[in-house]
Amino acid sequence: MKGIKKTVEVQVDITEWNEPSNIKFELKGLSDNFTGSGHITAEDGNGKTAMTCTVEVHAGGISGAVLTPIIKWAVPKATTRLTESIARKIVVLS
C-alpha cells in the first residue's frame, strides 16, 4: 500500500462526552461505504496525560471485502494521527 493515498470523508457524531476524560463517537463514511464507532479516553498519571483512541470500522457493500484489509492497515495509523492531533490542541489550550 506504500505510496497510495486516498482522502476519505467521514461524518463523526459524538454520542457521549464525559469531560474531561471520555468521548464516544460513531462514524459514517460519506465518500465510501463504511460505518464504525470508537472512544477516546484520557488518564492523568505523574503529571502527564495519556490518551488512548480506539476505533472499530466496518466496510459495507460489494467493496467491503476489498476495503477490509486496507482498513485494518490504515485505521491504526489514522487513529494515532488523530490522537496526536487532539493532544497537541489540548497542550495549546492548556
HELIX and SHEET records of a PDB file:
HELIX    1   1 GLY A   64  LEU A   93  1                                  30    
SHEET    1   A 4 VAL A  10  ASN A  18  0                                        
SHEET    2   A 4 ASN A  22  GLY A  29 -1                                        
SHEET    3   A 4 PHE A  34  GLY A  45 -1                                        
SHEET    4   A 4 LYS A  48  ALA A  59 -1                                        
END                                                                             
